[in-house]
Amino acid sequence: MIQYRSVMKNLKLVSDIGKRVREIRKGQGISQDMLAGLAGTGARYISELERGKETARIRELLKLLDALGAGLYVLTPREVAEWKRSTSI
């Protein structure tokens, strides 16, 4: 049961990352094709990532974030806030 929950949590995280990439991209008025060109990756990868169909490869994700002028911290703001609350930093 614990393993199932872990898998489901990871799948939700993949979906959340894709949604966040889409929000940032659209907020900047950038098309998937434009982002693909800026990041040196394929528009299909971006499309599938945004729809939660593709697992984020770290190297590709870092390229996308760099092209968007963002860092990893922007992907999961709730998780970051929860982590900060749970630690005494």
PDB file of N, CA, C and O in Angstrom:
ATOM      1  N   MET A   1       0.821  -1.198   0.000  1.00  0.00           N
ATOM      2  CA  MET A   1       0.000   0.000   0.000  1.00  0.00           C
ATOM      3  C   MET A   1       0.858   1.253   0.000  1.00  0.00           C
ATOM      4  O   MET A   1       0.557   2.208  -0.716  1.00  0.00           O
ATOM      5  N   ILE A   2       1.921   1.265   0.790  1.00  0.00           N
ATOM      6  CA  ILE A   2       2.794   2.431   0.839  1.00  0.00           C
ATOM      7  C   ILE A   2       3.442   2.661  -0.515  1.00  0.00           C
ATOM      8  O   ILE A   2       3.547   3.804  -0.959  1.00  0.00           O
ATOM      9  N   GLN A   3       3.879   1.598  -1.182  1.00  0.00           N
ATOM     10  CA  GLN A   3       4.516   1.731  -2.482  1.00  0.00           C
ATOM     11  C   GLN A   3       3.522   2.314  -3.498  1.00  0.00           C
ATOM     12  O   GLN A   3       3.910   3.159  -4.305  1.00  0.00           O
ATOM     13  N   TYR A   4       2.279   1.895  -3.480  1.00  0.00           N
ATOM     14  CA  TYR A   4       1.258   2.421  -4.378  1.00  0.00           C
ATOM     15  C   TYR A   4       1.084   3.926  -4.170  1.00  0.00           C
ATOM     16  O   TYR A   4       1.017   4.686  -5.135  1.00  0.00           O
ATOM     17  N   ARG A   5       1.012   4.350  -2.912  1.00  0.00           N
ATOM     18  CA  ARG A   5       0.867   5.785  -2.618  1.00  0.00           C
ATOM     19  C   ARG A   5       2.060   6.571  -3.142  1.00  0.00           C
ATOM     20  O   ARG A   5       1.906   7.667  -3.680  1.00  0.00           O
ATOM     21  N   SER A   6       3.251   6.001  -2.982  1.00  0.00           N
ATOM     22  CA  SER A   6       4.464   6.665  -3.457  1.00  0.00           C
ATOM     23  C   SER A   6       4.424   6.827  -4.974  1.00  0.00           C
ATOM     24  O   SER A   6       4.759   7.891  -5.494  1.00  0.00           O
ATOM     25  N   VAL A   7       4.020   5.789  -5.675  1.00  0.00           N
ATOM     26  CA  VAL A   7       3.906   5.859  -7.134  1.00  0.00           C
ATOM     27  C   VAL A   7       2.878   6.909  -7.531  1.00  0.00           C
ATOM     28  O   VAL A   7       3.132   7.706  -8.433  1.00  0.00           O
ATOM     29  N   MET A   8       1.734   6.925  -6.882  1.00  0.00           N
ATOM     30  CA  MET A   8       0.685   7.886  -7.216  1.00  0.00           C
ATOM     31  C   MET A   8       1.147   9.318  -6.925  1.00  0.00           C
ATOM     32  O   MET A   8       0.841  10.236  -7.686  1.00  0.00           O
ATOM     33  N   LYS A   9       1.875   9.504  -5.841  1.00  0.00           N
ATOM     34  CA  LYS A   9       2.396  10.835  -5.509  1.00  0.00           C
ATOM     35  C   LYS A   9       3.382  11.289  -6.579  1.00  0.00           C
ATOM     36  O   LYS A   9       3.367  12.452  -6.982  1.00  0.00           O
ATOM     37  N   ASN A  10       4.241  10.379  -7.042  1.00  0.00           N
ATOM     38  CA  ASN A  10       5.200  10.715  -8.091  1.00  0.00           C
ATOM     39  C   ASN A  10       4.502  11.039  -9.404  1.00  0.00           C
ATOM     40  O   ASN A  10       4.919  11.958 -10.109  1.00  0.00           O
ATOM     41  N   LEU A  11       3.453  10.309  -9.744  1.00  0.00           N
ATOM     42  CA  LEU A  11       2.707  10.600 -10.965  1.00  0.00           C
ATOM     43  C   LEU A  11       2.045  11.964 -10.881  1.00  0.00           C
ATOM     44  O   LEU A  11       1.999  12.693 -11.872  1.00  0.00           O
ATOM     45  N   LYS A  12       1.533  12.315  -9.717  1.00  0.00           N
ATOM     46  CA  LYS A  12       0.934  13.634  -9.532  1.00  0.00           C
ATOM     47  C   LYS A  12       1.993  14.715  -9.666  1.00  0.00           C
ATOM     48  O   LYS A  12       1.732  15.771 -10.242  1.00  0.00           O
ATOM     49  N   LEU A  13       3.180  14.462  -9.143  1.00  0.00           N
ATOM     50  CA  LEU A  13       4.265  15.431  -9.255  1.00  0.00           C
ATOM     51  C   LEU A  13       4.631  15.668 -10.717  1.00  0.00           C
ATOM     52  O   LEU A  13       4.852  16.811 -11.119  1.00  0.00           O
ATOM     53  N   VAL A  14       4.699  14.601 -11.521  1.00  0.00           N
ATOM     54  CA  VAL A  14       4.989  14.737 -12.953  1.00  0.00           C
ATOM     55  C   VAL A  14       3.923  15.602 -13.613  1.00  0.00           C
ATOM     56  O   VAL A  14       4.240  16.489 -14.404  1.00  0.00           O
ATOM     57  N   SER A  15       2.678  15.345 -13.291  1.00  0.00           N
ATOM     58  CA  SER A  15       1.576  16.131 -13.837  1.00  0.00           C
ATOM     59  C   SER A  15       1.666  17.584 -13.392  1.00  0.00           C
ATOM     60  O   SER A  15       1.465  18.495 -14.195  1.00  0.00           O
ATOM     61  N   ASP A  16       1.967  17.803 -12.116  1.00  0.00           N
ATOM     62  CA  ASP A  16       2.086  19.164 -11.585  1.00  0.00           C
ATOM     63  C   ASP A  16       3.225  19.936 -12.242  1.00  0.00           C
ATOM     64  O   ASP A  16       3.086  21.126 -12.526  1.00  0.00           O
ATOM     65  N   ILE A  17       4.347  19.267 -12.485  1.00  0.00           N
ATOM     66  CA  ILE A  17       5.475  19.921 -13.141  1.00  0.00           C
ATOM     67  C   ILE A  17       5.073  20.367 -14.539  1.00  0.00           C
ATOM     68  O   ILE A  17       5.356  21.495 -14.942  1.00  0.00           O
ATOM     69  N   GLY A  18       4.415  19.485 -15.275  1.00  0.00           N
ATOM     70  CA  GLY A  18       3.969  19.838 -16.619  1.00  0.00           C
ATOM     71  C   GLY A  18       3.008  21.014 -16.623  1.00  0.00           C
ATOM     72  O   GLY A  18       3.111  21.909 -17.462  1.00  0.00           O
ATOM     73  N   LYS A  19       2.078  21.010 -15.687  1.00  0.00           N
ATOM     74  CA  LYS A  19       1.125  22.123 -15.593  1.00  0.00           C
ATOM     75  C   LYS A  19       1.832  23.422 -15.269  1.00  0.00           C
ATOM     76  O   LYS A  19       1.491  24.478 -15.803  1.00  0.00           O
ATOM     77  N   ARG A  20       2.823  23.340 -14.390  1.00  0.00           N
ATOM     78  CA  ARG A  20       3.548  24.552 -13.997  1.00  0.00           C
ATOM     79  C   ARG A  20       4.377  25.098 -15.160  1.00  0.00           C
ATOM     80  O   ARG A  20       4.443  26.311 -15.360  1.00  0.00           O
ATOM     81  N   VAL A  21       5.010  24.205 -15.927  1.00  0.00           N
ATOM     82  CA  VAL A  21       5.751  24.642 -17.115  1.00  0.00           C
ATOM     83  C   VAL A  21       4.805  25.357 -18.073  1.00  0.00           C
ATOM     84  O   VAL A  21       5.149  26.404 -18.621  1.00  0.00           O
ATOM     85  N   ARG A  22       3.612  24.795 -18.277  1.00  0.00           N
ATOM     86  CA  ARG A  22       2.623  25.422 -19.164  1.00  0.00           C
ATOM     87  C   ARG A  22       2.220  26.806 -18.642  1.00  0.00           C
ATOM     88  O   ARG A  22       2.148  27.763 -19.412  1.00  0.00           O
ATOM     89  N   GLU A  23       1.958  26.909 -17.344  1.00  0.00           N
ATOM     90  CA  GLU A  23       1.568  28.201 -16.759  1.00  0.00           C
ATOM     91  C   GLU A  23       2.643  29.257 -16.984  1.00  0.00           C
ATOM     92  O   GLU A  23       2.348  30.386 -17.376  1.00  0.00           O
ATOM     93  N   ILE A  24       3.876  28.881 -16.734  1.00  0.00           N
ATOM     94  CA  ILE A  24       4.983  29.837 -16.897  1.00  0.00           C
ATOM     95  C   ILE A  24       5.129  30.225 -18.364  1.00  0.00           C
ATOM     96  O   ILE A  24       5.276  31.404 -18.687  1.00  0.00           O
ATOM     97  N   ARG A  25       5.089  29.236 -19.248  1.00  0.00           N
ATOM     98  CA  ARG A  25       5.235  29.487 -20.683  1.00  0.00           C
ATOM     99  C   ARG A  25       4.138  30.410 -21.187  1.00  0.00           C
ATOM    100  O   ARG A  25       4.418  31.402 -21.860  1.00  0.00           O
ATOM    101  N   LYS A  26       2.898  30.091 -20.866  1.00  0.00           N
ATOM    102  CA  LYS A  26       1.772  30.907 -21.324  1.00  0.00           C
ATOM    103  C   LYS A  26       1.813  32.302 -20.693  1.00  0.00           C
ATOM    104  O   LYS A  26       1.473  33.291 -21.341  1.00  0.00           O
ATOM    105  N   GLY A  27       2.227  32.374 -19.442  1.00  0.00           N
ATOM    106  CA  GLY A  27       2.336  33.658 -18.764  1.00  0.00           C
ATOM    107  C   GLY A  27       3.331  34.592 -19.446  1.00  0.00           C
ATOM    108  O   GLY A  27       3.218  35.814 -19.358  1.00  0.00           O
ATOM    109  N   GLN A  28       4.299  33.997 -20.122  1.00  0.00           N
ATOM    110  CA  GLN A  28       5.295  34.791 -20.843  1.00  0.00           C
ATOM    111  C   GLN A  28       4.933  34.973 -22.314  1.00  0.00           C
ATOM    112  O   GLN A  28       5.667  35.611 -23.069  1.00  0.00           O
ATOM    113  N   GLY A  29       3.787  34.403 -22.717  1.00  0.00           N
ATOM    114  CA  GLY A  29       3.340  34.542 -24.100  1.00  0.00           C
ATOM    115  C   GLY A  29       4.211  33.796 -25.098  1.00  0.00           C
ATOM    116  O   GLY A  29       4.375  34.235 -26.237  1.00  0.00           O
ATOM    117  N   ILE A  30       4.768  32.674 -24.673  1.00  0.00           N
ATOM    118  CA  ILE A  30       5.653  31.881 -25.528  1.00  0.00           C
ATOM    119  C   ILE A  30       4.909  30.628 -25.992  1.00  0.00           C
ATOM    120  O   ILE A  30       4.273  29.942 -25.191  1.00  0.00           O
ATOM    121  N   SER A  31       4.994  30.337 -27.286  1.00  0.00           N
ATOM    122  CA  SER A  31       4.388  29.110 -27.807  1.00  0.00           C
ATOM    123  C   SER A  31       5.295  27.925 -27.497  1.00  0.00           C
ATOM    124  O   SER A  31       6.459  28.100 -27.137  1.00  0.00           O
ATOM    125  N   GLN A  32       4.756  26.729 -27.638  1.00  0.00           N
ATOM    126  CA  GLN A  32       5.560  25.525 -27.426  1.00  0.00           C
ATOM    127  C   GLN A  32       6.693  25.470 -28.444  1.00  0.00           C
ATOM    128  O   GLN A  32       7.811  25.084 -28.103  1.00  0.00           O
ATOM    129  N   ASP A  33       6.415  25.854 -29.691  1.00  0.00           N
ATOM    130  CA  ASP A  33       7.459  25.859 -30.726  1.00  0.00           C
ATOM    131  C   ASP A  33       8.569  26.853 -30.386  1.00  0.00           C
ATOM    132  O   ASP A  33       9.751  26.555 -30.557  1.00  0.00           O
ATOM    133  N   MET A  34       8.181  28.034 -29.906  1.00  0.00           N
ATOM    134  CA  MET A  34       9.184  29.033 -29.532  1.00  0.00           C
ATOM    135  C   MET A  34      10.043  28.527 -28.379  1.00  0.00           C
ATOM    136  O   MET A  34      11.267  28.660 -28.403  1.00  0.00           O
ATOM    137  N   LEU A  35       9.401  27.950 -27.375  1.00  0.00           N
ATOM    138  CA  LEU A  35      10.141  27.425 -26.231  1.00  0.00           C
ATOM    139  C   LEU A  35      11.071  26.301 -26.661  1.00  0.00           C
ATOM    140  O   LEU A  35      12.209  26.218 -26.197  1.00  0.00           O
ATOM    141  N   ALA A  36      10.594  25.442 -27.539  1.00  0.00           N
ATOM    142  CA  ALA A  36      11.429  24.349 -28.039  1.00  0.00           C
ATOM    143  C   ALA A  36      12.682  24.905 -28.708  1.00  0.00           C
ATOM    144  O   ALA A  36      13.779  24.388 -28.496  1.00  0.00           O
ATOM    145  N   GLY A  37      12.527  25.946 -29.509  1.00  0.00           N
ATOM    146  CA  GLY A  37      13.670  26.562 -30.165  1.00  0.00           C
ATOM    147  C   GLY A  37      14.633  27.189 -29.168  1.00  0.00           C
ATOM    148  O   GLY A  37      15.849  27.048 -29.300  1.00  0.00           O
ATOM    149  N   LEU A  38      14.091  27.879 -28.173  1.00  0.00           N
ATOM    150  CA  LEU A  38      14.932  28.520 -27.153  1.00  0.00           C
ATOM    151  C   LEU A  38      15.684  27.500 -26.311  1.00  0.00           C
ATOM    152  O   LEU A  38      16.831  27.722 -25.921  1.00  0.00           O
ATOM    153  N   ALA A  39      15.027  26.383 -26.037  1.00  0.00           N
ATOM    154  CA  ALA A  39      15.610  25.367 -25.148  1.00  0.00           C
ATOM    155  C   ALA A  39      16.401  24.301 -25.900  1.00  0.00           C
ATOM    156  O   ALA A  39      17.100  23.495 -25.286  1.00  0.00           O
ATOM    157  N   GLY A  40      16.293  24.293 -27.213  1.00  0.00           N
ATOM    158  CA  GLY A  40      16.999  23.276 -27.981  1.00  0.00           C
ATOM    159  C   GLY A  40      16.422  21.889 -27.791  1.00  0.00           C
ATOM    160  O   GLY A  40      17.152  20.898 -27.754  1.00  0.00           O
ATOM    161  N   THR A  41      15.113  21.828 -27.672  1.00  0.00           N
ATOM    162  CA  THR A  41      14.429  20.541 -27.509  1.00  0.00           C
ATOM    163  C   THR A  41      13.250  20.499 -28.467  1.00  0.00           C
ATOM    164  O   THR A  41      13.043  21.447 -29.225  1.00  0.00           O
ATOM    165  N   GLY A  42      12.488  19.444 -28.451  1.00  0.00           N
ATOM    166  CA  GLY A  42      11.373  19.307 -29.373  1.00  0.00           C
ATOM    167  C   GLY A  42      10.053  19.814 -28.807  1.00  0.00           C
ATOM    168  O   GLY A  42       9.791  19.699 -27.610  1.00  0.00           O
ATOM    169  N   ALA A  43       9.238  20.368 -29.670  1.00  0.00           N
ATOM    170  CA  ALA A  43       7.916  20.841 -29.259  1.00  0.00           C
ATOM    171  C   ALA A  43       7.050  19.675 -28.778  1.00  0.00           C
ATOM    172  O   ALA A  43       6.213  19.839 -27.890  1.00  0.00           O
ATOM    173  N   ARG A  44       7.256  18.509 -29.367  1.00  0.00           N
ATOM    174  CA  ARG A  44       6.475  17.329 -28.951  1.00  0.00           C
ATOM    175  C   ARG A  44       6.782  16.976 -27.492  1.00  0.00           C
ATOM    176  O   ARG A  44       5.876  16.650 -26.726  1.00  0.00           O
ATOM    177  N   TYR A  45       8.060  17.044 -27.114  1.00  0.00           N
ATOM    178  CA  TYR A  45       8.443  16.769 -25.731  1.00  0.00           C
ATOM    179  C   TYR A  45       7.745  17.748 -24.792  1.00  0.00           C
ATOM    180  O   TYR A  45       7.215  17.346 -23.756  1.00  0.00           O
ATOM    181  N   ILE A  46       7.743  19.028 -25.150  1.00  0.00           N
ATOM    182  CA  ILE A  46       7.103  20.046 -24.316  1.00  0.00           C
ATOM    183  C   ILE A  46       5.606  19.776 -24.213  1.00  0.00           C
ATOM    184  O   ILE A  46       5.031  19.852 -23.127  1.00  0.00           O
ATOM    185  N   SER A  47       4.989  19.468 -25.320  1.00  0.00           N
ATOM    186  CA  SER A  47       3.557  19.170 -25.328  1.00  0.00           C
ATOM    187  C   SER A  47       3.229  17.995 -24.408  1.00  0.00           C
ATOM    188  O   SER A  47       2.301  18.062 -23.602  1.00  0.00           O
ATOM    189  N   GLU A  48       3.998  16.927 -24.540  1.00  0.00           N
ATOM    190  CA  GLU A  48       3.746  15.736 -23.717  1.00  0.00           C
ATOM    191  C   GLU A  48       4.059  15.993 -22.244  1.00  0.00           C
ATOM    192  O   GLU A  48       3.358  15.494 -21.363  1.00  0.00           O
ATOM    193  N   LEU A  49       5.095  16.760 -21.979  1.00  0.00           N
ATOM    194  CA  LEU A  49       5.427  17.106 -20.592  1.00  0.00           C
ATOM    195  C   LEU A  49       4.296  17.915 -19.971  1.00  0.00           C
ATOM    196  O   LEU A  49       3.871  17.635 -18.850  1.00  0.00           O
ATOM    197  N   GLU A  50       3.814  18.901 -20.685  1.00  0.00           N
ATOM    198  CA  GLU A  50       2.744  19.754 -20.165  1.00  0.00           C
ATOM    199  C   GLU A  50       1.450  18.993 -19.920  1.00  0.00           C
ATOM    200  O   GLU A  50       0.662  19.365 -19.050  1.00  0.00           O
ATOM    201  N   ARG A  51       1.232  17.937 -20.679  1.00  0.00           N
ATOM    202  CA  ARG A  51       0.025  17.131 -20.490  1.00  0.00           C
ATOM    203  C   ARG A  51       0.233  15.980 -19.514  1.00  0.00           C
ATOM    204  O   ARG A  51      -0.678  15.181 -19.297  1.00  0.00           O
ATOM    205  N   GLY A  52       1.425  15.887 -18.922  1.00  0.00           N
ATOM    206  CA  GLY A  52       1.700  14.827 -17.956  1.00  0.00           C
ATOM    207  C   GLY A  52       1.932  13.477 -18.591  1.00  0.00           C
ATOM    208  O   GLY A  52       1.895  12.454 -17.908  1.00  0.00           O
ATOM    209  N   LYS A  53       2.173  13.460 -19.896  1.00  0.00           N
ATOM    210  CA  LYS A  53       2.391  12.196 -20.618  1.00  0.00           C
ATOM    211  C   LYS A  53       3.861  11.813 -20.667  1.00  0.00           C
ATOM    212  O   LYS A  53       4.198  10.662 -20.941  1.00  0.00           O
ATOM    213  N   GLU A  54       4.724  12.764 -20.404  1.00  0.00           N
ATOM    214  CA  GLU A  54       6.165  12.553 -20.497  1.00  0.00           C
ATOM    215  C   GLU A  54       6.786  12.795 -19.131  1.00  0.00           C
ATOM    216  O   GLU A  54       6.449  13.761 -18.447  1.00  0.00           O
ATOM    217  N   THR A  55       7.681  11.923 -18.746  1.00  0.00           N
ATOM    218  CA  THR A  55       8.424  12.131 -17.515  1.00  0.00           C
ATOM    219  C   THR A  55       9.497  13.174 -17.786  1.00  0.00           C
ATOM    220  O   THR A  55      10.194  13.117 -18.799  1.00  0.00           O
ATOM    221  N   ALA A  56       9.619  14.105 -16.889  1.00  0.00           N
ATOM    222  CA  ALA A  56      10.599  15.176 -17.053  1.00  0.00           C
ATOM    223  C   ALA A  56      12.007  14.624 -16.908  1.00  0.00           C
ATOM    224  O   ALA A  56      12.372  14.071 -15.871  1.00  0.00           O
ATOM    225  N   ARG A  57      12.783  14.784 -17.959  1.00  0.00           N
ATOM    226  CA  ARG A  57      14.200  14.456 -17.881  1.00  0.00           C
ATOM    227  C   ARG A  57      14.895  15.698 -17.336  1.00  0.00           C
ATOM    228  O   ARG A  57      14.673  16.803 -17.833  1.00  0.00           O
ATOM    229  N   ILE A  58      15.716  15.526 -16.339  1.00  0.00           N
ATOM    230  CA  ILE A  58      16.328  16.657 -15.642  1.00  0.00           C
ATOM    231  C   ILE A  58      17.048  17.590 -16.609  1.00  0.00           C
ATOM    232  O   ILE A  58      16.852  18.804 -16.549  1.00  0.00           O
ATOM    233  N   ARG A  59      17.864  17.056 -17.487  1.00  0.00           N
ATOM    234  CA  ARG A  59      18.611  17.902 -18.425  1.00  0.00           C
ATOM    235  C   ARG A  59      17.660  18.735 -19.277  1.00  0.00           C
ATOM    236  O   ARG A  59      17.870  19.936 -19.450  1.00  0.00           O
ATOM    237  N   GLU A  60      16.617  18.106 -19.807  1.00  0.00           N
ATOM    238  CA  GLU A  60      15.655  18.822 -20.652  1.00  0.00           C
ATOM    239  C   GLU A  60      14.867  19.845 -19.834  1.00  0.00           C
ATOM    240  O   GLU A  60      14.608  20.958 -20.291  1.00  0.00           O
ATOM    241  N   LEU A  61      14.498  19.452 -18.639  1.00  0.00           N
ATOM    242  CA  LEU A  61      13.741  20.354 -17.773  1.00  0.00           C
ATOM    243  C   LEU A  61      14.568  21.596 -17.426  1.00  0.00           C
ATOM    244  O   LEU A  61      14.045  22.711 -17.417  1.00  0.00           O
ATOM    245  N   LEU A  62      15.842  21.403 -17.144  1.00  0.00           N
ATOM    246  CA  LEU A  62      16.716  22.539 -16.846  1.00  0.00           C
ATOM    247  C   LEU A  62      16.858  23.456 -18.062  1.00  0.00           C
ATOM    248  O   LEU A  62      16.916  24.676 -17.913  1.00  0.00           O
ATOM    249  N   LYS A  63      16.912  22.879 -19.255  1.00  0.00           N
ATOM    250  CA  LYS A  63      16.973  23.686 -20.477  1.00  0.00           C
ATOM    251  C   LYS A  63      15.695  24.524 -20.627  1.00  0.00           C
ATOM    252  O   LYS A  63      15.751  25.710 -20.953  1.00  0.00           O
ATOM    253  N   LEU A  64      14.552  23.889 -20.386  1.00  0.00           N
ATOM    254  CA  LEU A  64      13.278  24.610 -20.491  1.00  0.00           C
ATOM    255  C   LEU A  64      13.222  25.751 -19.490  1.00  0.00           C
ATOM    256  O   LEU A  64      12.860  26.875 -19.836  1.00  0.00           O
ATOM    257  N   LEU A  65      13.579  25.459 -18.257  1.00  0.00           N
ATOM    258  CA  LEU A  65      13.528  26.483 -17.222  1.00  0.00           C
ATOM    259  C   LEU A  65      14.496  27.624 -17.523  1.00  0.00           C
ATOM    260  O   LEU A  65      14.173  28.790 -17.297  1.00  0.00           O
ATOM    261  N   ASP A  66      15.672  27.293 -18.029  1.00  0.00           N
ATOM    262  CA  ASP A  66      16.631  28.324 -18.393  1.00  0.00           C
ATOM    263  C   ASP A  66      16.058  29.203 -19.505  1.00  0.00           C
ATOM    264  O   ASP A  66      16.187  30.426 -19.457  1.00  0.00           O
ATOM    265  N   ALA A  67      15.431  28.589 -20.496  1.00  0.00           N
ATOM    266  CA  ALA A  67      14.822  29.344 -21.590  1.00  0.00           C
ATOM    267  C   ALA A  67      13.692  30.236 -21.086  1.00  0.00           C
ATOM    268  O   ALA A  67      13.435  31.295 -21.659  1.00  0.00           O
ATOM    269  N   LEU A  68      13.017  29.816 -20.021  1.00  0.00           N
ATOM    270  CA  LEU A  68      11.933  30.602 -19.429  1.00  0.00           C
ATOM    271  C   LEU A  68      12.449  31.598 -18.395  1.00  0.00           C
ATOM    272  O   LEU A  68      11.680  32.397 -17.859  1.00  0.00           O
ATOM    273  N   GLY A  69      13.743  31.551 -18.117  1.00  0.00           N
ATOM    274  CA  GLY A  69      14.319  32.443 -17.113  1.00  0.00           C
ATOM    275  C   GLY A  69      13.890  32.085 -15.708  1.00  0.00           C
ATOM    276  O   GLY A  69      13.734  32.960 -14.856  1.00  0.00           O
ATOM    277  N   ALA A  70      13.699  30.797 -15.464  1.00  0.00           N
ATOM    278  CA  ALA A  70      13.200  30.337 -14.172  1.00  0.00           C
ATOM    279  C   ALA A  70      14.128  29.265 -13.605  1.00  0.00           C
ATOM    280  O   ALA A  70      14.984  28.732 -14.311  1.00  0.00           O
ATOM    281  N   GLY A  71      13.947  28.958 -12.335  1.00  0.00           N
ATOM    282  CA  GLY A  71      14.707  27.904 -11.683  1.00  0.00           C
ATOM    283  C   GLY A  71      13.791  26.778 -11.247  1.00  0.00           C
ATOM    284  O   GLY A  71      12.569  26.883 -11.352  1.00  0.00           O
ATOM    285  N   LEU A  72      14.381  25.709 -10.760  1.00  0.00           N
ATOM    286  CA  LEU A  72      13.596  24.555 -10.322  1.00  0.00           C
ATOM    287  C   LEU A  72      12.562  24.910  -9.261  1.00  0.00           C
ATOM    288  O   LEU A  72      11.496  24.297  -9.203  1.00  0.00           O
ATOM    289  N   TYR A  73      12.868  25.887  -8.432  1.00  0.00           N
ATOM    290  CA  TYR A  73      11.976  26.242  -7.332  1.00  0.00           C
ATOM    291  C   TYR A  73      10.586  26.670  -7.804  1.00  0.00           C
ATOM    292  O   TYR A  73       9.629  26.575  -7.036  1.00  0.00           O
ATOM    293  N   VAL A  74      10.451  27.135  -9.037  1.00  0.00           N
ATOM    294  CA  VAL A  74       9.148  27.611  -9.507  1.00  0.00           C
ATOM    295  C   VAL A  74       8.192  26.480  -9.848  1.00  0.00           C
ATOM    296  O   VAL A  74       6.997  26.715 -10.029  1.00  0.00           O
ATOM    297  N   LEU A  75       8.694  25.274  -9.937  1.00  0.00           N
ATOM    298  CA  LEU A  75       7.851  24.163 -10.381  1.00  0.00           C
ATOM    299  C   LEU A  75       6.877  23.689  -9.320  1.00  0.00           C
ATOM    300  O   LEU A  75       5.736  23.348  -9.633  1.00  0.00           O
ATOM    301  N   THR A  76       7.304  23.664  -8.098  1.00  0.00           N
ATOM    302  CA  THR A  76       6.454  23.126  -7.047  1.00  0.00           C
ATOM    303  C   THR A  76       6.442  24.065  -5.854  1.00  0.00           C
ATOM    304  O   THR A  76       6.979  23.726  -4.800  1.00  0.00           O
ATOM    305  N   PRO A  77       5.843  25.234  -5.997  1.00  0.00           N
ATOM    306  CA  PRO A  77       5.886  26.210  -4.910  1.00  0.00           C
ATOM    307  C   PRO A  77       5.267  25.706  -3.614  1.00  0.00           C
ATOM    308  O   PRO A  77       5.738  26.056  -2.532  1.00  0.00           O
ATOM    309  N   ARG A  78       4.230  24.900  -3.701  1.00  0.00           N
ATOM    310  CA  ARG A  78       3.616  24.378  -2.473  1.00  0.00           C
ATOM    311  C   ARG A  78       4.570  23.458  -1.734  1.00  0.00           C
ATOM    312  O   ARG A  78       4.686  23.518  -0.510  1.00  0.00           O
ATOM    313  N   GLU A  79       5.257  22.599  -2.493  1.00  0.00           N
ATOM    314  CA  GLU A  79       6.200  21.684  -1.866  1.00  0.00           C
ATOM    315  C   GLU A  79       7.347  22.445  -1.224  1.00  0.00           C
ATOM    316  O   GLU A  79       7.804  22.077  -0.142  1.00  0.00           O
ATOM    317  N   VAL A  80       7.820  23.502  -1.876  1.00  0.00           N
ATOM    318  CA  VAL A  80       8.903  24.309  -1.312  1.00  0.00           C
ATOM    319  C   VAL A  80       8.444  24.970  -0.025  1.00  0.00           C
ATOM    320  O   VAL A  80       9.170  24.969   0.969  1.00  0.00           O
ATOM    321  N   ALA A  81       7.244  25.536  -0.036  1.00  0.00           N
ATOM    322  CA  ALA A  81       6.715  26.190   1.162  1.00  0.00           C
ATOM    323  C   ALA A  81       6.561  25.180   2.300  1.00  0.00           C
ATOM    324  O   ALA A  81       6.884  25.480   3.450  1.00  0.00           O
ATOM    325  N   GLU A  82       6.068  23.984   1.976  1.00  0.00           N
ATOM    326  CA  GLU A  82       5.916  22.958   3.003  1.00  0.00           C
ATOM    327  C   GLU A  82       7.273  22.534   3.551  1.00  0.00           C
ATOM    328  O   GLU A  82       7.418  22.314   4.753  1.00  0.00           O
ATOM    329  N   TRP A  83       8.274  22.418   2.669  1.00  0.00           N
ATOM    330  CA  TRP A  83       9.613  22.034   3.112  1.00  0.00           C
ATOM    331  C   TRP A  83      10.180  23.100   4.039  1.00  0.00           C
ATOM    332  O   TRP A  83      10.751  22.775   5.080  1.00  0.00           O
ATOM    333  N   LYS A  84      10.031  24.352   3.675  1.00  0.00           N
ATOM    334  CA  LYS A  84      10.533  25.439   4.514  1.00  0.00           C
ATOM    335  C   LYS A  84       9.873  25.439   5.877  1.00  0.00           C
ATOM    336  O   LYS A  84      10.527  25.698   6.888  1.00  0.00           O
ATOM    337  N   ARG A  85       8.560  25.146   5.914  1.00  0.00           N
ATOM    338  CA  ARG A  85       7.855  25.086   7.197  1.00  0.00           C
ATOM    339  C   ARG A  85       8.318  23.916   8.035  1.00  0.00           C
ATOM    340  O   ARG A  85       8.373  24.005   9.262  1.00  0.00           O
ATOM    341  N   SER A  86       8.654  22.805   7.367  1.00  0.00           N
ATOM    342  CA  SER A  86       9.021  21.606   8.118  1.00  0.00           C
ATOM    343  C   SER A  86      10.460  21.640   8.604  1.00  0.00           C
ATOM    344  O   SER A  86      10.835  20.877   9.494  1.00  0.00           O
ATOM    345  N   THR A  87      11.260  22.513   8.030  1.00  0.00           N
ATOM    346  CA  THR A  87      12.636  22.665   8.497  1.00  0.00           C
ATOM    347  C   THR A  87      12.747  23.990   9.230  1.00  0.00           C
ATOM    348  O   THR A  87      11.887  24.857   9.077  1.00  0.00           O
ATOM    349  N   SER A  88      13.751  24.149   9.989  1.00  0.00           N
ATOM    350  CA  SER A  88      13.891  25.383  10.747  1.00  0.00           C
ATOM    351  C   SER A  88      14.829  26.365  10.054  1.00  0.00           C
ATOM    352  O   SER A  88      15.535  27.133  10.708  1.00  0.00           O
ATOM    353  N   ILE A  89      14.827  26.331   8.730  1.00  0.00           N
ATOM    354  CA  ILE A  89      15.697  27.236   7.958  1.00  0.00           C
ATOM    355  C   ILE A  89      14.973  28.540   7.717  1.00  0.00           C
ATOM    356  O   ILE A  89      15.522  29.444   7.088  1.00  0.00           O
TER     357      ILE A  89
END
